[in-house]
């Protein structure tokens, strides 16, 4: 089994990535439904999509009931969770949002997009590398907990390659120690990566959002990210790592993820299939996977 890696190099509309993810997830679910032990058919390859979206606040299942994830007719007022009500004035629906580069603080807006991933409210946008993992966990021999661990440890491995020590805590995501005291004068750990996934019949979607530059910080300060009061966000740039490309960060994450998954799924006594390698795909090739 090989892993397909789709990297979208430019600022990409979040709704477009959502459609790509849905297409890939549907392909894996359809295979599960139609394939049988009597006449098995080759399964689609697992895929990781890496991208940088337009500014977007997303909510997970803990902040919104599933009914609020349905598309709303144009002109319908946004149905927001309490966490986003204070910034309603800057939020736009996917139908009305237009990304404008280099907006001033007083002009900044962001798309609002409810999702089915786990967790609460967070932000994605320019300056971030977001990675969505569309995988059949059972085929890889991974439990849901192992999948989360692989995502977190892959980020920690990636950070280490840049000389940054990442770690996990009782709170979700990947954290680092601040280089200087935080705004409250303390030295509380800062969050550098959010983690949130969705599972359906052991098919995973969504994944991680890693802050590469300081561009997302203004948007994070407008909310309580992931419902964690008093916890600040940080980035590779804030940790002293500058000038890295999103593509290099994305490739580094995918390579680290493959190593972590293979170690979890294919170690002694494990029964998952090994990922034999990674190949790059373009968006137009997805229908052929």
Backbone torsions as a table, in degrees:
resi	resn	phi	psi	omega
1	UNK	NA	136.1	174.8
2	UNK	-116.1	161.3	-178.8
3	UNK	-108.4	128.5	175.4
4	UNK	-86.9	136.0	177.3
5	UNK	-120.6	114.4	174.4
6	UNK	-103.1	114.9	175.8
7	UNK	-110.5	122.8	177.5
8	UNK	-97.2	110.2	-165.6
9	UNK	-78.1	-20.5	-175.9
10	UNK	-107.1	173.4	173.1
11	UNK	-60.4	121.7	-171.6
12	UNK	-117.3	131.8	177.2
13	UNK	-54.6	132.6	-178.0
14	UNK	-60.4	-36.8	-179.8
15	UNK	-63.4	-33.7	178.2
16	UNK	-67.1	-43.2	178.6
17	UNK	-64.9	-37.3	177.8
18	UNK	-60.1	-39.6	178.6
19	UNK	-66.7	-40.8	177.5
20	UNK	-61.7	-46.2	179.8
21	UNK	-60.9	-42.1	179.6
22	UNK	-63.2	-40.3	178.9
23	UNK	-61.4	-47.2	-178.4
24	UNK	-66.8	-40.6	178.4
25	UNK	-64.0	-42.2	180.0
26	UNK	-63.1	-36.8	178.7
27	UNK	-62.8	-43.2	179.3
28	UNK	-68.1	-40.5	179.1
29	UNK	-66.9	-39.3	178.9
30	UNK	-63.8	-38.3	178.1
31	UNK	-64.2	-42.6	177.9
32	UNK	-58.6	-37.3	-175.2
33	UNK	-74.2	-37.0	-172.1
34	UNK	-96.7	-24.3	-177.9
35	UNK	-79.4	151.1	178.8
36	UNK	-141.9	162.9	179.2
37	UNK	-67.4	-23.2	-179.6
38	UNK	-75.4	-45.2	179.4
39	UNK	-132.5	72.5	-177.6
40	UNK	-66.5	145.1	175.0
41	UNK	-116.7	152.3	-179.6
42	UNK	-59.8	135.4	179.6
43	UNK	-80.5	148.8	173.5
44	UNK	-60.9	149.2	178.2
45	UNK	-68.5	148.2	170.9
46	UNK	-65.3	153.0	-176.0
47	UNK	-135.9	141.7	167.5
48	UNK	-115.8	128.0	176.2
49	UNK	-106.3	121.6	176.9
50	UNK	-114.1	139.8	-172.3
51	UNK	-165.2	169.2	170.8
52	UNK	-125.1	116.4	-175.7
53	UNK	-89.4	170.4	166.3
54	UNK	-62.9	162.3	177.6
55	UNK	-56.2	124.7	-176.9
56	UNK	-151.2	132.4	169.7
57	UNK	-96.6	127.9	178.7
58	UNK	-117.6	147.4	175.6
59	UNK	-117.1	146.3	177.7
60	UNK	-100.7	-174.6	-173.9
61	UNK	-62.9	-27.4	-178.4
62	UNK	-72.4	-18.0	-179.0
63	UNK	-102.2	-22.0	-177.5
64	UNK	-137.9	142.0	171.8
65	UNK	-68.1	153.0	-178.1
66	UNK	-54.5	-29.5	-178.1
67	UNK	-62.1	-25.8	-178.6
68	UNK	-81.3	0.0	176.7
69	UNK	-88.1	-4.9	179.7
70	UNK	-76.1	143.8	177.3
71	UNK	-58.8	141.7	-179.6
72	UNK	-106.2	148.2	178.3
73	UNK	-60.8	150.0	176.9
74	UNK	-55.1	140.0	179.3
75	UNK	89.2	-10.5	178.1
76	UNK	-71.9	129.7	177.5
77	UNK	-58.5	142.1	-180.0
78	UNK	-62.2	133.0	173.5
79	UNK	-93.3	107.5	-170.9
80	UNK	-111.1	149.4	170.8
81	UNK	-74.3	160.8	-180.0
82	UNK	-53.6	-32.4	-176.8
83	UNK	-62.8	-24.9	-176.9
84	UNK	-106.4	-6.2	-179.7
85	UNK	-57.3	-38.7	-179.3
86	UNK	-63.4	-19.0	-179.2
87	UNK	-116.7	25.6	179.6
88	UNK	-52.3	-35.8	-174.1
89	UNK	-63.7	-23.0	-178.1
90	UNK	-100.9	-2.1	-175.0
91	UNK	-93.8	142.9	178.9
92	UNK	-131.6	150.6	175.1
93	UNK	-75.9	164.9	178.4
94	UNK	-61.7	-27.9	-178.3
95	UNK	-72.8	-25.5	-173.0
96	UNK	-115.9	-6.9	-174.5
97	UNK	-80.3	136.6	173.0
98	UNK	-130.5	124.8	-179.3
99	UNK	-77.0	129.9	176.4
100	UNK	-124.8	120.5	-177.9
101	UNK	-71.5	147.8	175.3
102	UNK	60.6	38.9	174.1
103	UNK	-69.3	143.5	173.4
104	UNK	-73.1	162.9	-177.4
105	UNK	-55.3	-41.5	-176.2
106	UNK	-73.4	-12.8	-178.0
107	UNK	-106.7	-2.1	-172.0
108	UNK	-67.6	136.2	173.9
109	UNK	-133.8	167.5	178.8
110	UNK	-148.7	151.9	174.9
111	UNK	-76.3	150.5	172.6
112	UNK	-113.3	130.3	-175.6
113	UNK	-143.2	106.4	174.0
114	UNK	-72.1	146.3	-178.8
115	UNK	-136.4	173.6	177.9
116	UNK	-100.3	7.6	179.1
117	UNK	-68.5	166.6	173.7
118	UNK	-73.7	165.7	175.7
119	UNK	95.3	-167.4	-175.1
120	UNK	-117.3	-140.2	-173.7
121	UNK	-88.7	135.3	174.1
122	UNK	-146.4	-179.8	-178.0
123	UNK	-123.7	143.2	169.7
124	UNK	-131.9	149.6	177.5
125	UNK	172.5	-168.8	179.2
126	UNK	-52.8	138.0	-175.1
127	UNK	96.2	-3.3	178.7
128	UNK	-115.4	149.3	166.6
129	UNK	-109.0	114.3	179.4
130	UNK	-103.7	136.7	179.4
131	UNK	-128.8	122.8	176.2
132	UNK	-106.9	127.3	-177.9
133	UNK	-106.6	114.1	179.5
134	UNK	-107.3	100.2	-168.4
135	UNK	-136.5	153.8	167.5
136	UNK	-95.0	101.5	-174.6
137	UNK	-61.8	-36.4	-179.0
138	UNK	-64.5	-40.5	178.9
139	UNK	-62.4	-35.0	-180.0
140	UNK	-85.1	-5.3	-179.0
141	UNK	73.8	28.5	-177.1
142	UNK	-107.5	137.2	167.8
143	UNK	-83.8	162.8	176.4
144	UNK	-55.7	-40.2	178.9
145	UNK	-64.9	-40.9	178.2
146	UNK	-63.4	-36.3	178.3
147	UNK	-62.0	-47.3	177.8
148	UNK	-60.8	-43.4	179.8
149	UNK	-61.4	-40.3	178.6
150	UNK	-63.8	-41.5	177.7
151	UNK	-61.6	-49.7	-178.4
152	UNK	-63.6	-46.5	-177.7
153	UNK	-68.4	-29.6	176.5
154	UNK	-65.3	-41.1	176.5
155	UNK	-64.3	-43.4	179.0
156	UNK	-60.1	-41.8	176.7
157	UNK	-63.0	-42.1	179.4
158	UNK	-63.4	-45.9	178.4
159	UNK	-59.1	-40.9	-179.7
160	UNK	-60.3	-35.3	178.8
161	UNK	-64.2	-22.4	176.8
162	UNK	-100.5	9.1	177.3
163	UNK	80.3	20.4	-179.5
164	UNK	-113.7	133.0	179.9
165	UNK	-92.7	112.2	175.9
166	UNK	-101.5	158.7	179.5
167	UNK	-156.9	166.7	175.7
168	UNK	-105.8	159.8	177.3
169	UNK	-132.8	-168.8	175.5
170	UNK	-69.6	-18.8	176.7
171	UNK	-90.2	152.6	-176.7
172	UNK	-68.1	156.6	176.1
173	UNK	101.3	-173.3	177.9
174	UNK	-116.7	138.5	-171.4
175	UNK	-125.2	159.3	174.0
176	UNK	-137.6	160.1	173.6
177	UNK	-79.3	138.1	-179.6
178	UNK	-66.8	146.0	177.0
179	UNK	-72.6	-29.7	175.0
180	UNK	-130.4	170.7	178.8
181	UNK	-60.2	147.0	178.6
182	UNK	-74.0	174.8	-173.7
183	UNK	-61.0	-23.0	178.9
184	UNK	-88.5	7.9	178.2
185	UNK	85.7	-0.8	-178.2
186	UNK	-100.2	-166.9	-179.8
187	UNK	-128.9	37.7	-179.6
188	UNK	-64.1	143.7	178.3
189	UNK	-57.2	145.2	179.2
190	UNK	-111.6	145.9	-177.5
191	UNK	-87.6	127.1	179.7
192	UNK	-109.2	-18.9	-178.7
193	UNK	-144.0	129.6	172.8
194	UNK	-93.6	146.1	179.1
195	UNK	-129.4	129.1	177.0
196	UNK	-158.5	130.6	-176.2
197	UNK	-132.4	167.5	174.1
198	UNK	-132.4	141.3	178.3
199	UNK	-125.1	137.3	171.2
200	UNK	-141.6	116.7	-177.0
201	UNK	52.2	41.7	179.2
202	UNK	68.4	13.3	173.2
203	UNK	-97.0	122.2	-176.6
204	UNK	-92.8	153.1	171.9
205	UNK	-147.6	172.9	-172.0
206	UNK	62.5	-163.9	-174.6
207	UNK	168.8	-110.5	-172.8
208	UNK	-132.5	157.5	172.0
209	UNK	-131.5	111.1	-176.9
210	UNK	-103.4	126.3	178.3
211	UNK	-79.3	115.1	-179.0
212	UNK	-94.4	-47.7	177.8
213	UNK	-113.4	-179.9	-179.6
214	UNK	-85.3	0.5	-177.9
215	UNK	-54.6	-38.8	-177.6
216	UNK	-73.8	-10.3	-168.4
217	UNK	-63.2	-38.3	179.1
218	UNK	-59.9	-42.4	-178.4
219	UNK	-67.4	-38.0	177.5
220	UNK	-64.5	-34.9	-178.0
221	UNK	-70.0	-12.8	179.5
222	UNK	-82.4	-12.0	-175.4
223	UNK	-134.3	178.7	168.8
224	UNK	-104.3	94.0	-173.2
225	UNK	-58.5	129.2	177.4
226	UNK	57.7	21.3	176.9
227	UNK	72.0	17.5	-176.0
228	UNK	-101.1	96.5	-179.8
229	UNK	-62.5	138.4	173.1
230	UNK	75.8	8.3	179.5
231	UNK	-109.3	129.3	-176.1
232	UNK	-98.9	156.2	174.5
233	UNK	-92.9	158.1	175.4
234	UNK	-145.1	-176.6	-175.8
235	UNK	-147.3	168.9	172.7
236	UNK	-58.9	-40.6	179.3
237	UNK	-59.8	-44.4	179.4
238	UNK	-66.1	-21.6	177.6
239	UNK	-89.7	7.8	176.2
240	UNK	93.9	5.9	-179.6
241	UNK	-100.9	110.4	-176.3
242	UNK	-125.1	156.7	172.8
243	UNK	79.4	12.8	178.6
244	UNK	-87.9	146.7	-179.9
245	UNK	-88.9	152.3	177.3
246	UNK	-62.1	-36.1	-179.4
247	UNK	-65.9	-40.3	178.1
248	UNK	-64.9	-40.8	178.3
249	UNK	-64.6	-42.9	179.9
250	UNK	-62.8	-45.9	179.7
251	UNK	-63.6	-41.0	178.4
252	UNK	-62.4	-39.2	178.5
253	UNK	-66.0	-45.1	-178.5
254	UNK	-61.5	-44.6	179.3
255	UNK	-61.5	-43.2	179.3
256	UNK	-65.5	-37.9	-179.4
257	UNK	-64.4	-43.1	179.1
258	UNK	-60.0	-44.8	179.7
259	UNK	-62.4	-42.8	-178.9
260	UNK	-67.5	-43.4	-179.5
261	UNK	-64.0	-44.3	179.3
262	UNK	-62.7	-36.5	178.7
263	UNK	-68.2	-36.0	-179.9
264	UNK	-77.2	-40.9	-171.8
265	UNK	-89.8	-23.4	-169.7
266	UNK	-121.6	15.6	177.3
267	UNK	-74.2	-174.1	-177.5
268	UNK	-58.8	126.2	177.9
269	UNK	81.4	-1.1	-179.5
270	UNK	-88.8	158.3	-170.9
271	UNK	-123.4	8.3	180.0
272	UNK	-80.1	159.2	175.5
273	UNK	-75.3	146.9	178.6
274	UNK	-87.8	142.5	172.2
275	UNK	-83.1	114.3	-173.0
276	UNK	-83.3	-16.2	-179.1
277	UNK	174.4	173.2	-179.1
278	UNK	-121.1	136.3	173.9
279	UNK	-128.8	146.0	-178.7
280	UNK	-84.6	140.8	175.8
281	UNK	-128.0	156.6	172.6
282	UNK	-101.4	159.6	-176.9
283	UNK	-57.3	-38.5	-177.6
284	UNK	-67.7	-16.6	-178.7
285	UNK	-88.3	-8.0	-171.3
286	UNK	-61.3	-36.0	-178.2
287	UNK	-67.1	-13.6	-178.6
288	UNK	-96.4	-4.3	-177.3
289	UNK	-72.5	NA	NA
